Amino acid sequence: MKPMNSLHFAAIYNLLWGALVIVFPNQFFDLFGMPRSNYPEIWQCVGMIVGVYGIGYWLAAQDPIKHYPIVLVGFLGKVFGPIGFLGALINQRFPLSFGINIIFNDLIWWIPFFLILREKYKRDKTFWS
């Protein structure tokens, strides 16, 4: 049995976070003093998407270089998520405190995902083959 790697931890985190958002869609809004969404189902869909990524990360963890497209798509989401948050912050739609989600959902995963993608590129000199 292979030891756990960063993708296993990302998978576990995503599955747990996604499940919490699905079961308790208002919890994060309440925690950060934000008005609850009129459509909690949309937030629950975000939880579902995050959970599905968790399944992908778990599968990719078996051979991250072989399954680099999953890592690449995840990495792109982890780059674009903070950009979207910054836009919401600038437009005063989200409080700065909501950024704690960005730290744990996105920023802490940049390095391990980047290292996997860098290794893939070093081996093959491309992402498109």
N, C-alpha and C positions, 0 to 999 in steps of 0.2 A: 504494500500500500504506500502510495506517494505521500510525502508530508504536505500539509496544507500550505498554500501560497497566498499571495495578496488577492488573487481573484476569488479564492474560497472565502476570504474575509469580506470582500466586496459583495459576494453573493449572499452571505448570511446577513450582512447589514441591509442590503436592498430588500431581501425577503421580509425581514423584521419591520423595517420602516414602512414598506408597502402595506403590510398587513395592518399595522397600527393606523395608517391613514384610511384604509378601507373600513376598519371596524369603528374608528373614532374620527370621523372626517372633520370635526370642529375643534379637536384638541389643540392643534397647532395655532389656530386663530385665537382661541381662548388664552393659550399660554403666552402669546405675544401681544395680547390686548388689542387684537384686530377685530373688526366686525366680522361676524360669521358670513360665509358665502350664502347667497340665496339659492345656490345650486350645489349642495355638498357632493352630489354625484360626480361633478366634474373633478373635484379634488380626489374623490375615490377612484376615478379613472387614472389620475396621476399615480396614485398608490398602486393600481394594477400594473401600469406600465413599469414602474420602478421594480415591482416584484417580478415581472417577466424578465427584466434585465438581470435580476438576481439568478434566475434559472440559467440564462445564457452565460453569465459569468461562471457559474458552477461547472457547466459543461466545458467552457473554454479553459478552465483551470487544469483540465487533464493534459492539455498540450497547448499552452498559450500561443506559441509561434504558429502552429498549424491553424488555430482558430482565431488568428489575429483580426479578421473582419469584425468579430464580436467586440474585441477589445477596442478597435478603432471607432466603431459606432458609439460605444460607451464613452470613450475619451472625448469624442466630439460633443456628446451631450454634457459632459462634465466641464467643457470649456464654454459652451453656449449657455448653460444654466446660469453661471455667474454674470454673464453679459446681460441676460434678461433680468436678473435680480438688480443689477446696477441701473438699468433703465427704469425699473419700477421704483427704485430708491430715489433716483433723480426726479421722477414725476410724483414723488410722495405718495405712492400707492402702497408701499411696504415700509415698515419701520426698519431702522438699522438692525435692531435686535433679531429680526427675522433672518438675518444673515448667518445666524448660527447653523441654520439648515444648509446654507451654501458651504460652510466650512466642512461639515461632516458628509454631506451628500456629494460634494464635488471636489473641493480643493485638496483634501487629504489623499484623494485617489489620483491626482495628476501625476505624481512621481512614479508610482508603480505601473500605471498604465503606459506612461511615456517610455519607461525602461523596457517594457515588453515590445512596444512598437519599434523602439530603436534597435533592439536585438533582431527583430524581424527584418528591418531594413538592412542592418549590417550583414545579415546572412544572405539576403537575396537582392539587395540594392533596388528594391521596388516594393510597392504595396499592391501592384496591379497584376501580379502573376499568380 
